[in-house]
Amino acid sequence: MNKYHAEHTWVRIEGDTAFVGITQHAQDTLGDIVFVDFADVGQTFAQGTVAGVVESVKAAADVHMPASVEILEHNEALRADPSLANSDPEGAGWFYKVKLSNAAELDGLMDASAYQAIAG
């Protein structure tokens, strides 16, 4: 189950790691995504900080971390085919595999219904 950050990113816990990406609403707003700029593997980020950029035919947008993390892996399939962020933003279009630094931060994130209320 995904948890959502107000900056239109999500996190999904899977065992000892988690996956992070942009939301359906974010990709709807951006339009056709053509490029993703990833932060480096091994970098750490505090919750809410910018950890990458996504560019579309309309605009560029920062990718904010929904929780404090260390980046373990990039989605190389997304680098090769940025349109995955459009076709499956909360699945195959994930950006990062991460290790959470503070799992308690997840309690402050939204569930899907709360996120839909702010995203429209």
Backbone torsions as a table, in degrees:
resi	resn	phi	psi	omega
1	MET	NA	130.0	179.6
2	ASN	-80.2	148.2	170.1
3	LYS	-115.6	147.9	-170.2
4	TYR	-120.5	141.7	176.2
5	HIS	-101.8	150.1	-178.5
6	ALA	-61.5	-20.1	179.4
7	GLU	-88.1	21.7	171.9
8	HIS	66.5	40.6	170.4
9	THR	-123.6	162.9	-180.0
10	TRP	-130.8	160.9	173.6
11	VAL	-137.1	139.1	178.2
12	ARG	-130.1	121.5	-179.9
13	ILE	-81.6	132.4	174.6
14	GLU	-137.6	96.7	-178.5
15	GLY	69.4	-127.1	-178.1
16	ASP	-88.2	-1.4	-178.4
17	THR	-125.8	179.4	178.7
18	ALA	-145.2	162.5	175.6
19	PHE	-117.2	146.7	-177.6
20	VAL	-130.9	141.6	176.1
21	GLY	-160.7	-175.8	176.6
22	ILE	-92.0	157.1	-176.7
23	THR	-83.4	166.6	174.1
24	GLN	-57.2	-42.4	179.2
25	HIS	-60.6	-42.7	-180.0
26	ALA	-61.2	-46.6	-178.1
27	GLN	-69.9	-32.7	175.7
28	ASP	-62.1	-41.2	-179.4
29	THR	-69.2	-40.8	-177.3
30	LEU	-73.6	-34.9	-174.2
31	GLY	85.9	-154.2	-174.6
32	ASP	-65.2	114.3	-178.8
33	ILE	-81.8	130.9	-175.0
34	VAL	-118.6	-14.2	-177.0
35	PHE	-158.4	143.1	175.1
36	VAL	-128.9	128.6	177.1
37	ASP	-107.6	110.5	-176.7
38	PHE	-89.1	149.4	166.6
39	ALA	-74.9	162.7	-176.1
40	ASP	-75.5	145.1	171.7
41	VAL	-58.5	137.2	-179.3
42	GLY	96.3	-18.3	178.0
43	GLN	-69.9	151.3	175.6
44	THR	-115.2	149.3	-178.3
45	PHE	-139.6	141.7	172.6
46	ALA	-81.2	156.7	178.6
47	GLN	-55.5	133.0	176.1
48	GLY	87.7	-8.8	-178.9
49	THR	-82.8	157.4	-178.0
50	VAL	-76.3	129.3	-177.0
51	ALA	-131.2	26.3	178.9
52	GLY	155.8	174.9	-179.9
53	VAL	-136.3	141.5	174.2
54	VAL	-119.6	133.7	-179.6
55	GLU	-118.0	139.1	177.1
56	SER	-124.1	179.9	177.5
57	VAL	-67.5	-18.9	-179.2
58	LYS	-95.7	-40.1	-169.2
59	ALA	-164.1	172.1	170.6
60	ALA	-113.8	147.1	-179.9
61	ALA	-141.3	145.6	175.6
62	ASP	-75.1	148.4	174.0
63	VAL	-105.2	114.2	-177.8
64	HIS	-95.9	138.2	177.6
65	MET	-73.3	130.1	179.5
66	PRO	-76.4	-12.3	179.0
67	ALA	-155.0	164.8	176.7
68	SER	-73.0	128.9	-170.7
69	VAL	-147.7	166.7	163.5
70	GLU	-116.3	131.1	-179.3
71	ILE	-77.2	125.7	179.2
72	LEU	-100.2	-31.0	-172.7
73	GLU	-162.5	148.6	170.2
74	HIS	-98.0	161.0	172.9
75	ASN	-88.3	94.0	-177.8
76	GLU	-64.2	-27.7	176.4
77	ALA	-64.4	-35.0	178.1
78	LEU	-70.8	-37.1	176.5
79	ARG	-62.0	-42.0	-179.4
80	ALA	-72.6	-32.2	-177.8
81	ASP	-139.2	82.1	-177.4
82	PRO	-58.1	-19.6	-179.9
83	SER	-66.2	-13.2	174.1
84	LEU	-58.7	-29.7	178.0
85	ALA	-69.2	-20.1	174.8
86	ASN	-89.0	-46.3	-173.2
87	SER	-75.4	-29.7	-177.8
88	ASP	-152.1	64.8	-172.9
89	PRO	-64.2	-26.3	-178.0
90	GLU	-107.9	22.0	177.8
91	GLY	-140.6	-107.3	-176.9
92	ALA	-63.0	-17.4	180.0
93	GLY	-90.2	21.9	177.9
94	TRP	-61.0	154.0	-178.6
95	PHE	-97.1	-50.5	-172.5
96	TYR	-132.7	144.6	163.0
97	LYS	-99.6	130.4	-171.2
98	VAL	-135.5	163.0	169.6
99	LYS	-109.8	123.9	-179.7
100	LEU	-70.3	139.0	177.3
101	SER	-93.7	-26.6	-177.5
102	ASN	-148.6	89.2	-176.0
103	ALA	-60.6	-23.2	179.3
104	ALA	-62.7	-24.3	178.3
105	GLU	-62.1	-26.1	-179.5
106	LEU	-61.2	-28.0	179.9
107	ASP	-63.7	-25.5	-179.3
108	GLY	-88.8	-3.7	179.1
109	LEU	-85.6	165.4	-177.3
110	MET	-93.0	151.3	168.3
111	ASP	-83.9	178.3	-174.8
112	ALA	-60.0	-41.9	-177.3
113	SER	-69.0	-39.7	177.6
114	ALA	-66.0	-39.5	178.3
115	TYR	-65.2	-43.6	178.8
116	GLN	-58.8	-32.8	179.9
117	ALA	-65.2	-33.2	179.1
118	ILE	-91.4	-26.9	-175.6
119	ALA	-85.3	-24.3	178.5
120	GLY	89.7	NA	NA
